[in-house]
Amino acid sequence: MKKISDTIVFFFYLIGASLLFMLAAFKNKGRATHKYGVGGAGTLKVVERPEFPEHEFWQPGKVFPLQIRHGAVTFEDDAAMDLRSASLKLSEQPEKSPLDIIMNTGPRTFRDIIEFWNFTLASISDKGEDEPVSSKGLEGYCQKEPIFKEIFAETMRRAPESFSQMYYYSKLVNYFKAKDGKLRYVKYRLIPEDRGVDSGSVFGSDLEKPWLQKRLPEETRPIDYLRKEYIDRLSRQPLIFHLQLRLHEDIQGDKTAIFTQERDWSEETSPWLDLATVRLERALSFEETEKLSFNIGRQPDSLGAVEGFSSKDPNSVNAARVRIYGLSLAVRSFLYKKSE
């Protein structure tokens, strides 16, 4: 009986979150989040001598066409303190692809679908025309959930120098079914060519009050300086990133240590390994960028998202995102056809 009631609770949160994102997509006349972005196109080449187990999809030296979209989750102003994203599509098509990888700044994220729901409500409460994110709602939630405040601040980037100089992490656990038949789990990250500083990482008062996200008074750069810098840089030279993965072997019994996103995996047992080189040759046009859609459900059989159907299961966020992205895409497709 308890399992049945928890399943009902899970679907309540799933339906509620889906409706909120659908409404946001209608209101924004497109994307529910990450509305303002910029894109590039090029290739992804798997490393010649991988240090990870032999895998059907990630074959040594294999080259995929690639498109990438960078964005900010909330603000149009590039100088605001916001979460930044890098979404990879291993395809030249706007939708179809053998694999989409969705990454954001900061290595940790929501505990479960309940926290995802509560944060979403906090983000939109008391929302005004000149206040894209409610300080009151977020402040109250961060004070109530200290661990989430820490994680939230960790994801923020304040006025970074370039989209090409940040570290982006996949926030969900996926399967990694190697050819040796041993089940493992995988996470990804995208890092700059020079493997240098993660630009825009917050400190001081921003760590203490991450809900105060607007640009600082002394900031003078235009609101779209990051997007312009990205396009300008690609007009002069290719942009290079390293895509990395880390693996965790399956264990018997409670897998909370693997699946929870409040704690990161150990570097000793799950080191970051080079997976591929991403080479971007050109900037996508505004129209090309806006037509791109991403979904964590687009994965080959040898990978795939780990789903959970309990409201307190960390993988319940996987289940929610697979369905939310599908519904948001349906709304966007409807709006595009209506505007034609």
N, C-alpha and C positions, 0 to 999 in steps of 0.2 A: 504493500500500500504506500509506504514511504517513497519507493522508487517511482511509482506512478504519479504521486503528487509532485515530486521534484521534476519529472518530465513535463508536467503541465506548467509548472513555474518557468521552466526553461523556454517553452514555446511562447509563454506570455511575454517574456523579455525579448525573445527573437522577433515576434510580430511587432512589438512596440518599437524596437530599434529600427526595424525595416520601414515602418510607417514614417518615423522621424526622418530617415534618410531620403525616402521618396518625396516627402514634403519639402525637404531642403533642396532636392534636385529641381523640383518644380519652381521653387522660389528663386533659385539661382539661374534658372533657365539652362541648366546643364549639370555640372558636377555638384554633388552634395557637399563635398569638401575639396580642399586643394584646388580651388577655382582658378587661381592665378598661377600660370606655369610657363615653362619654356622647354623645348625639346631638341634632340639631336639624333642623328642616324649614322650608323657605321657597322662595325662587326664585333663579334665576341669570339675569341679564339681560345679554346681550352689549352692549358699548358701541355708541353710535349712530354714532360716527365712528372706526372702527378704523384704526390705523396699519399693520396687517398686510395682506398681500395678500387679495383677495376669496376667500372660502372657502364652499363649499356648506353646511357644517354650522354654522360660526360666522357666521351672518348678522347684520348690524347690527340692534340693537334686539330680537332674538329672545329670548323668555322661556321658560325651562325650569322645570318643578317640580324641586325639589332636596331631597335629604336628605344629611346629613353625619354622620360618626361620628369622634369624636376618641378617642384612646386612648394608652396607654403600652405599649411592646413587651413589657416583662417584669414590672414591679413593680405590685403593688396599691397601694403607698404612693405617693401623688402627690408627696411631698416627696423621694423618691429621685431620684438622677441617672439619667435614662433617656431613650431616644429617644421623641419624641411624634409622633403622626400626625394627619392630616386626610384622610379618604377621602370623595370626593364621588360621589354617584349622581344623575344627571339624570333622576329618575323618582320617582313616588310609590309604586312597588312595592318590595318588599324585595329582589328579585333582578333581574328584567328591567329593562333600561335601555339607551338608545342609547349611553351613554358612562359609564364609571367612571374617575375619576382618583384615584390613590392617591399620597399625598404624606407625607413625613416631614421632621422637622427636619434641617437641614444639607443643603448642596447636592451632596455627593459620596457615593459608596457603593462597593460591591464591584467589584473589577477584572474578575472573571469567575466562572464557576460553581465553579471550584476554590477560590477564596477564600471564596465563599459557603458551600461545604461545610466548609472548615477552620474558619471562624468559628463555624458552627453546632455543630461538634463541641467546640470550645473553650468555647462557652457552656454546654454541658450536662455537661461533664466534672466529676467529683467533686461533683455536685449534691446538696445536702442539703435537708432539709425547711425549714430556716431560712435557706437561702442560694439564692435564686431564680436567681442567676447565679454561676457558679464564679469566684471571684477568681483562683484558681490557674491555671485554664485560660485565662482571658482575659489575665491578666498575662503568661503565657508567650507567648501568640500576639502580643500587642502588642509585646513586646520583640523578638520574632523578625521582625516586620514593621513597622518604624518608620513607613512611610507609612500603613499601616492604623491604627496608633495615633493618628496625627494626624487622620485622617478620622473614626475612631470618636469621639474626643473632640469633634470639631466637630459631630457629630450629637446629642450629649448636651445635655439641659437639666436644670439642678438647681433644684428647687422653684420653677418659674415662677409668675408672678402669676395668669395666666389662659390657658386654651386660645385665647382670642380675641386674645392679645397675643404670638403666636409666628409665625414664618415657616416655611412648609411647602413642600417641594420634591418634584416628581416625580423619581425617581432613574433613570428609564430613557428612552431616546430613542425617539420615535415618529415616524411619517411625518406630513407636513403637505402634502397634495396640493391646492394652490390651483387656482383656476379658470384661471389663466394657463398651466397645464400644466407649470410648473417644479417639480421635486421639491425639497422642503425637509424639514428635520427640526425637531421641536418638543420643548420642555420647558415645564413649567408650574410656577408657584408661587402660593401663597395667602398674602396678607399682611394685617395688621390695617388697619382703617378709617383710622387716623391715620398709617399708614405709618411708625410710630415704632419704638421699641426692640424687638428680638427678645428677649423676656423669658426669663430662665433660662440664657442663654449662659454657658458655664463659663470659668473662668480659674484662674490659680495652680496649686495642687496638684491640682485636678480635671483640668487639662490634662496634668499629668505622670503622674497615676495614674487614668485614666478607668475602670479596672476596679473601683475602690472606689466603689460606687454607692449604698450605703445612706444613709438620711437622716443629716444631721449631728446631733450630740448636742444642740445648742442649739435645734433645730427643735421647735416645740410644736404646729403645726397638725395637725388630724386627717388620717388617711391618705387620706380622700376629699375634701379641701378643694377641689381643682380641679374635680371633677365637681359638687360642690354649688354652687360659685361660678358655674359655667356655667348650671346650671338656674335659679338665683336671678336671674342677670342677664337671662336670656330671659323670666322671669316679669314683669320690669319694663319691658323695652325690647327692640327688635330688635337683633340682632347683625349688623354689617356687615363684610364682607371684600372685598378686591379680588383677583380671579383674574387673573394675568398669564401671558403666554407669551413665549418667546424662540425665534427661528428661526435655523437654520444652513443655508445653501445647500449642495446636493450638490456634491461634488468628484470628480474623476477619480482613480483609483488608490487608494492606501491611505487609508482613512477612519478610522484609529485616533484621530486628533485629534477627530473628531466623536463617536465612540461610547464612548471610554474614559470611565469615571466617576471615575477618580482625579484628573482635571484638569477644571476648570470651563471653560465656554466664555467667550470674551473679551467683555467688556461693550462694547468698541468695535465689534465685528462682529456681536454678537448681544445687543443691549440688551433689557431687559425692557420689554414693552409691555402696557398695560392691555387685557385681553380681556373681562372681565365684572365686574359687581357681584353679590356674593352677599349676599342679605338673608335672615336667619333670623328667623322670626316666633314660633316656639314650640319648646320642648324636646320631644324624643321620649320616650315612656315607656320604661321598662327593657325591656319586651317588644318594643316596636317597634325599639329600638336593637339588641337581640340578634338579631333576625330579619334584619337587613341583611347582605347578602353583597356583596363587591366582587371584581372580576376585571379585570385590565388587558386581557384579551382582548375585553371588551365595548367595541367601538369601531366607528364607521361606516367605510365603505370609504374615505372621504376622509382618514381618520386611520390608526390601526392601529399596532401594536407592530412594531418591527424585530426579527426573530428571528435567532438564530445557532445553528449546530449544530456548533460546534467548542468544545472545553472551554476554550480560551484566548481565545475570541471574547468581547468585552465584552457582546454581545447574547445570549450564552448564558444570562445571568441573566433576560432577558425570557422566553426559551423555558421556563426552569424555573418562573418565577412563574406563567405562564399555566396550566401543568399542575398545579402545586402547589395553586393556589387552587381549581381545579376539583375536585381530589381532597379537599381539606379541606372544601369545601362538601358533597361527597357524604357525608363522615363526619358532618358536623353535621346534615344532613337525616335521616340514619339515626338519629342519637341523638334528634332532636326527635320523630320518629315513634315511636320506642321508648318515649319518656317519656309519650306521650299516652294 
